[in-house]
Amino acid sequence: MMASRLLIIGAGGHGRVVADAAEVSGQWAKIAFVDDQYPDLSSSGFWPVIGRVDDLEKLRSEWQHAIVGVGNNSLRSKLINSCKALGYSVATIIHPSAVIANNSTIGEGAVIFANAVVNTGSAIGRGVVINTAATVDHDCTLGESVHLSPGVRLGGSVKIGNHSWLGVGASVINNCTLGSAVTVGAGAVVIDDVADSTKVVGVPAKPVKK
């Protein structure tokens, strides 16, 4: 059954990728953005920008479903909370080319882009971004608003805490635990656990000295 309308918060590049995945899924009759560049910004890609973030409350009468198309992890969490407080149904968007195991779980507000894979037994938290061609192997757990950039590879039974960000092409071997607010540099290979609020880079990945 086709839902009526989807409102996307954030009309930048990431938001357009969310809109494209939503469009090709065939689940939405109409898609539009809100963005604080409105009214100077009146469209983004094929889709109209119809208001600012402050307009979410008045738009609620016409738009039942919303999703946050913002790459920043902590801001995405805050905006999801705002949408829920205003009574929006927070959507989950999965590109039709993504492969999702039947016994994995996907949280509300998550977006899973083209050619991504989520394997059996994995739990994907609220507001997670699994970007283009990223793969999550069996029994992984991703906390709230984690962002896996394009081409990230997670081995089996990896655990990642809230608001962590893995850069393009990063890899994590089996059974590693990454804490909350961790940053993994592009192309890094994580072979050990990583503590909260730590940035690691390199092959193998090592903490960046503050």
N, C-alpha and C positions, 0 to 999 in steps of 0.2 A: 504493500500500500504506500503510495507516494505521500510523504509529508508535505504540507503546504509551502512553508517558507523557511529559509535559513538565513540568519543574520550573522555575519562574521565580523568580529571586533578586531580591527587592524587591517589596513589595506595596502601594506607594503609587500615586498617580494614573498615573504613567508605566507602572508595571508592569501596571496594569489594562488600559491600552490595548494593551500587548503581549499580554496574555491574551485580550482580545477579538479581536484580529487572528488569533491562533492558533486560537481557537475557530471563527471563521467560515471559516477555511481548510479545515476538515474533516480535518486531517491527524493529529489527536491524540485518542486515546481518553479521556485523563484529563489534567487540568491542575491544578497546585497551586503554592502559593508557599512560599518560606522568607523570613523577615523577622525582624530582631532585636527587633521588638515582640512576637513570640510569647513566652509563651502569652497575654498580655493581648489580642493581636490574633489571633483564631481564624479569621477569614474576611476576604476583600477582594472586594467585588462578589459574583459568583456562585461564587467559587473558595475552597477552604479554604487556610488557612495551617497548615502541618504541622510547622514547626520553625524554628530560627534558622540563620543563616549557618554557625555552627560545627557544625551538624548535617549539613552536606553530605556528609561522609565516610561517616557511618553510613546515610544515605539512598541512597547510591550503589547498593546491592544491589537496590533496587526501582525506581530511576529512572535510565534510561539517558541521557536527553536533558535538557539544561539550556540556559537562556538568561538573560542578565542584563537585568532590567527596571529599571535605575537610570539616571536622566538625567545624573548627574555623569560627565563623560567619563573622567577619570583613574581614578575608582573603578570604572567599568565595565570598563576595561582590566584592572585588577588582579583583579577578580572573574572575568573570562573566563579569565585565566591560572590562577586557583585551580581553576576547574571542569575545565580541561584536565589539570591536574596530578593531580586526583582520578580521572581516567578518564572524565569525562562527554563525550558527543558534544555539541558546542556547536551548537545549532540556529540556523537562519536563518528569520525569520518575515516573510512577505510577505502583506499583505492582498489578498484576491482582486480588489478594485477597482483596485489599483495596476497601472500599465502599465510593463512592463519589457522593453526591447529584447532580442531573442534574442542579440545579440552583445555585450551588456554583461556584466560579471562582478560578482557580489555575494559579499562575504566572509562567513566564518562569524560568527555572532553578530550580524549586521546585522538591523535591523528596518525595514520599509518599510510605512508606514501608508496608510490609505484615501486614494484618489484621487491618490497620488503618482505621478510619472513619472520613469523613468530611460531616457534616450534612447541611441541607438546609439553603441557604442564607449566607453562610460563604464566606469570601474573603481571599485567601491565597496568600501572596505576593511573589515577586521574590526571588528565592533562598532559600525558606523556606524548612526546613527538618521536616517532620512529621514521626517520627521513629516508630519502630515496635509496633503495637497494641495501639498507641496513639489515642485519640478520641477528636474531635472538634465538639461541639454541634452547634445548630442553631445560625445563625447571628453573628458569631465571625469574628473578623478582625485581621489578623496577618500581621505585617509589613515585611519589607525586611529582609531576612536572619535570621529569627527567627528559633530556634531549639527546637522542642519538643522531649525530650528523650523518650525511650521506656516506655509505660504505662502511659504517662501523660494523665490527664483528664481535659478538659475545659468544664465548664458549658456554658449555652447559653449567647450570647451577650457579651462575653469577648473580650477585645481589648488589643493587645500586640504590643508595639513599636518595631522599627527596632533593630536587633542584640541582642535581648533578648534570654536567654537560660533557659529552665526549665528542672531540673534534673529528673532522673528516678523516675517514680511513683508519681510525684508532681500533685496536683489538684488545680484548681481555680474555685471558686463558680461563679454563674451567675452574670453578670453585672459588674464585676471587670475590672478595667483598669490598665494595667502594662505599664510603660513607656519604653523608649529605653534603651538598654544596661542593662537591669535588669537580675539578676541571681536568680533563685529559687532553693533552695537546694533539693536534692533527698528526696521524701516522704513528702515534705512540703505541707501544706494546706493553700492556700491564700484565705482570707475572706475579705480583704480590698484592696483598690487601692495601687499601689506601684510606687513610684517616679522614675524618670530616674536614671540610674547608681547605683541602690540600690541592695544589696544582702539580701535576706530574707531566713530564715530557720525555721523549727519547725512546730508544730501543736498547735495553729494556727501560721502561719508564721509571724515572727517578723524580723525587720532589724538587721543585724549584725553591732555592733558598730565598727567604724573604729579606 
